[in-house]
Amino acid sequence: MYIAMNRFKINRGKEEDFEHMWKTRETHLDSVPGFNHFHLLKADSSGEYTLYTSHSTWNSREDFINWTKSEAFRQAHKGAGQNQHMYIGHPQFEGFEVII
């Protein structure tokens, strides 16, 4: 199994907008081979931002990489730059191979 995560620092006061964007977007994940689950996680807020993490599980790292090269990925991420006012910096990707 492989876990792919992106950390997002969201400007204070933009949390509802960010959550709404994720709740209403078309992810195209259900049709992707090897995809298992997706979660959007919210941490406590700091004085400057609120930390969120997208967390998806895959059968393998190869399945995740194939998703990033697919038309479904391009469709799911089109227009992503329109919401830069919500973010502090770029998302930080972390990928993990599950050992146990």
C-alpha positions as CSV (number, residue, x, y, z in Angstrom):
1,M,0.0,0.0,0.0
2,Y,1.1,3.6,-0.6
3,I,-0.1,6.8,1.1
4,A,0.1,10.1,-0.7
5,M,-0.3,13.3,1.3
6,N,-0.3,17.0,0.5
7,R,0.0,19.6,3.3
8,F,-1.7,22.9,2.8
9,K,-1.2,26.1,4.8
10,I,-4.5,28.0,4.5
11,N,-4.8,31.7,5.4
12,R,-6.9,32.3,8.5
13,G,-10.4,33.2,7.6
14,K,-10.3,31.1,4.3
15,E,-11.0,27.7,5.9
16,E,-14.7,27.5,4.9
17,D,-13.8,28.4,1.3
18,F,-11.1,25.8,1.2
19,E,-13.3,23.1,2.7
20,H,-16.1,24.0,0.3
21,M,-13.8,23.7,-2.6
22,W,-12.8,20.2,-1.6
23,K,-16.3,19.0,-0.8
24,T,-17.7,20.1,-4.1
25,R,-14.9,19.3,-6.5
26,E,-14.9,16.4,-8.9
27,T,-11.9,14.3,-8.0
28,H,-12.2,11.6,-10.7
29,L,-10.6,9.2,-8.2
30,D,-13.3,6.5,-8.1
31,S,-12.5,5.4,-11.7
32,V,-8.7,5.2,-11.2
33,P,-7.1,1.7,-10.9
34,G,-5.4,1.2,-7.5
35,F,-7.2,4.0,-5.6
36,N,-8.6,3.1,-2.2
37,H,-9.6,6.0,0.0
38,F,-9.4,9.8,0.3
39,H,-9.6,12.0,3.4
40,L,-9.1,15.7,4.0
41,L,-7.7,16.3,7.4
42,K,-7.7,19.6,9.4
43,A,-5.2,20.4,12.2
44,D,-5.4,23.1,14.8
45,S,-4.8,26.6,13.6
46,S,-1.7,28.6,14.3
47,G,-1.7,32.3,14.5
48,E,-0.9,32.6,10.8
49,Y,-2.7,29.7,9.1
50,T,-4.7,26.5,9.4
51,L,-3.0,23.3,8.4
52,Y,-4.8,20.8,6.2
53,T,-3.6,17.5,4.7
54,S,-5.1,15.5,1.8
55,H,-4.5,11.8,2.4
56,S,-5.1,9.2,-0.2
57,T,-4.4,5.5,-0.1
58,W,-3.4,3.4,-3.1
59,N,-2.6,-0.2,-3.8
60,S,0.9,0.7,-4.8
61,R,3.2,3.6,-5.5
62,E,3.0,2.7,-9.2
63,D,-0.8,3.2,-9.1
64,F,-0.3,6.6,-7.6
65,I,2.3,7.6,-10.1
66,N,0.0,6.4,-12.9
67,W,-2.8,8.6,-11.5
68,T,-0.5,11.7,-11.6
69,K,0.1,11.0,-15.3
70,S,-3.6,10.4,-16.2
71,E,-6.2,12.5,-17.9
72,A,-8.3,12.1,-14.7
73,F,-5.5,13.8,-12.7
74,R,-5.5,16.7,-15.2
75,Q,-9.2,17.1,-15.0
76,A,-9.2,17.0,-11.2
77,H,-6.6,19.7,-10.9
78,K,-7.7,22.0,-13.7
79,G,-8.2,25.6,-12.4
80,A,-6.3,24.9,-9.2
81,G,-4.4,28.2,-9.6
82,Q,-7.6,30.2,-9.3
83,N,-7.5,29.7,-5.5
84,Q,-4.0,30.9,-4.6
85,H,-5.4,33.6,-2.3
86,M,-6.3,30.9,0.2
87,Y,-2.8,29.4,0.4
88,I,0.4,30.3,2.1
89,G,3.0,28.8,-0.3
90,H,2.7,25.7,-2.3
91,P,1.4,22.4,-1.1
92,Q,4.0,20.1,0.4
93,F,3.9,16.5,-0.9
94,E,4.8,13.5,1.1
95,G,4.6,9.9,-0.1
96,F,4.9,6.8,2.1
97,E,5.1,3.1,1.4
98,V,3.2,1.2,4.1
99,I,5.5,-1.2,5.9
100,I,3.0,-2.6,8.5
